[in-house]
Amino acid sequence: MEELVYQKKRKEKINKVTAQVKRLCKKGLEGNFDESQTRNAIIDVVLEKGLGLKFGENLFSEHSSGQGWADYLIKYKGKPQIIIEAKKIGYRLSEKVFFQTMGYSLANQVKWIVLTNGNEWICYKTTFIMKKNESPQIVPKLVFKTRFLDDEETAAKKKDRINKLYLLSQEAQRKDELEKYYDLHQVFDSENLIERILSKDVLDKIRVAIKRDTKFTVSNKDLANNILKFINEDKKPNDKTIKKILTRLK
């Protein structure tokens, strides 16, 4: 699908600021920037110059809900949309960091959470599980990861980074592009695909095809076990077979 003018313009802005952010990330690592320096020198540049966000309008710093703090909060049309948890450059962005946002996220039902140390940017979607007589739970689902400093930077990696960071912009919020990106990648999530491949309907069709082509009768259980075995052992057909399969699917 061809990009709209506003999408192209925002991505151009992100691209334009990339070289500056890379220099700042290198400077931050060399100078051992603390969290405050990382935020002021690197993260703010990405948010303001790259994503075009404005403090006091759609971007808020040290935002409190009474039940937690957000280092940054991105709003769209006045409503909280994305929480950003900031750490110093080089800090390991583990799930432990994600759960530091739990209080604010729960209180405001903000489902998008971004962890960043300036260089790395990791986005999660949160699912809220509410059970009677139990404390509410947050289940994180990874949406994307990207980084500015890469030892093997390629045009494809650069484009991928721009497209991912764009999803945090106000322009992307217009048509709920972050949600659509997540939904699409869930379709191709490995666990979801395996679950569908091993469904009774699919296994029945494979079993019938094997019977037709080889005259052998196999059970769905045997099929499922062998498919899982191939996946676990990372067995792939040779290039000639793959090409033949892809040609047949055209």
N, C-alpha and C positions, 0 to 999 in steps of 0.2 A: 504494500500500500504506500502510495506516495505521501511524503511528509507535508504537512501544512506549513504555511509561512512562519507562524509563531513558534512551531516546533523547531524548524531549521534555525531561526534566529537565536533561540535559547541554547541550542546545542553548539552554535558557533561561539557564543559567549563562554561556554564551558571549555571549549577547545582553546579559545584565546587565552584563558587564564592558566591552562595546564602547565606551560613552561615555567611560569612564575611560581606556581605551587610546588613543582618539583624542586626548584632551587631552594625554596623555603624549607621543604622537608629535609633536604640534604643539610642545610644550615642548622636546622633544629636538631638533627641527629648528632652532628658534629659538636654543637654547642650544648647538648644535653638540655634542651628546653624543658621547663617544667610545664604543668598543665595550663597555667595562666598564659605563658608565652606561646604555647602551642595554639591555644584558642585565638589569641589576639593576632598572631602573625600568620597562621595557616588556615585554621578552620573558618574564621570570619571571612577570609578572602574567598574561600570556596562558596560560602553561603551568600555573601553579598555580591561579589563580582561575577562569580560563575552562575549561581542560581538566581541572582537578581532579587534576593530577599531583602526586606528593609526592617531594621530594628524599630520596634514600636508600632509597626503596621501589620506585618505578617510573620515577623520573627521576634521572639522574646527570649531574653537571657535570664538565667536563675529564676525561673518561673515556679511559684509555689501554689499548691492546691490546698494546703492545710494538711494533706496526708502524704506529702512527698515533694521532692524537688525535681525539676527538669533543667539540665544545664542549658538546653535550648528547647524552645517549643515553636514549631511551625504551625501557623493557623491558615485556614482557607475560608474565606468569607466569614471570618470571625470565629470559626469553630476549630478546636484543637485537632490537628491531623497527624503530626509526626513529632515524637520525642527524640531528641538527640542527646546521648550520653557521651561526654567528651573526656578523653584521657590524654596524658602527655605523649608526645611523639615517641614511638618505639614500644609503648605499653602493650602488653598482650591482651587482646580483646576476647576474653573468654565468656562463656555463658554466665559466669559469676558477675561480670560487669552488666550483662543484660538484666539480671534480677535486681540490680540497684535501682532500676526504674519502676519496679513493680508497684510501689505505693502510689505514685503519680498516675501510672497507667490505669490501675484499677479504679481509682477515684474518678477519673475523667473518661474512662472507656476509650482510651487512645490505642488503636490497634497497630500502629506502625512505629517501630522503635529502631533507631539507627545508632550504632556504636562507631566512634571514630577516634583515631589518634592523630588525625591530620593526613597521614599517609594512607591508612587503610580505612575503608568505609564498608560496614556490614549492616544490612537491613533485615529486620525480622518482622513478620506479621504475628500478632498475638491473638490467641483464642482464649476467651474467658470461660472457665468452667465453674458454674455456680451449683453447688449441691446443698440440699437442706441440712441444716445443723452442722455444716462444715465450712471451713474458711475457703473463700474463693481462690481459685488457682489460675495461673497464667501458663499457657503452653506456647513456647516459641516455635515458629516455623521459619526457617531460613528463606529469604527472598533473593538476596544477591550479596556477593562480595566483590569488591574492586579495590585497587590501590594505585597510587601515582608512581611510586618507584618500583620499577620492574627491570631485572637484569636483562631480560630478553624482550624489550618493547617492540611490538610490531604494529602495523597499521590496523590489524584486526583487533588487537588488545586495546589500542587507543580508542577505536570506535566503540568497542564494548563498554569501556569506562565512561565515555561521554553519554552513551545511551542509558546506562544505569543511574548515573548521577542526575541526569535529566528527570528521572522519575520522581525526584524529590522537589522539583520546581512547581511553582504555581501554575505554569502552563500545562504540566502533566495532570494537575488536579482537575482541570476543566472537564476532561472526559474520563476521569478515574483510571488513568493509565497504569498507575502502580498496582491497583487491584487486578486489572486485566493481565498485566505482566505476570503477576503471581498465579492467577488462575491458569494461564497458558502453560506455565512451567510445572504446575501441579499435574497437568495432564501427562507430561513426560517424566514425571518423578519416577525413579526406578522402582520404588515399592508399589506405587499405583499401577505401573505397567505390568509388573510381575503378577500382581493380584488379578489383573484383567486377563493376562495370558493364561493363567492357571484356573480361570473360571470354568465351570462345567460346559458352558456353551462353546467356548473356544476349544477345549480339550476334546469334546465330542466331534467337532469338525475335523480336527487333526487325526483323531482315531479313525474316522470314516475314510479320510484321504489315504492313510497308511494301508487300510484294508483293501481299498480300491487299487492302489499302486503296487502293493507287495503280496497281497493275499494273506498277510499275517494279521492276527487279532491281538491287540494290546489293550490293557486297561487304562483308564484315566489316571489311576494311581501310579502305574509304571511310567506313563508319559510325564506326569508332573515331577516325579523323582528324577528322571533323566534330564528334564529341562533345568531343574534346580542344580543338578550335578554339573551341567555345562556352564551354568552361570557362575557357580562357586569356583570352578576350576579355570574360569575365564577362557574356555575353549571357543575359538572362532574358526569359521570355515575359511578356506584359502581365498585369495583375491579373485581367482577365476569364478569360484562359486558365488561369491558376494556380487560380482559384476552381473552374473547370470540372473540372480535373484532380483537385483535392482532394475535390470532391463525388463524383466517380466512384470514388474510393478508399474512401469510407466504407462 
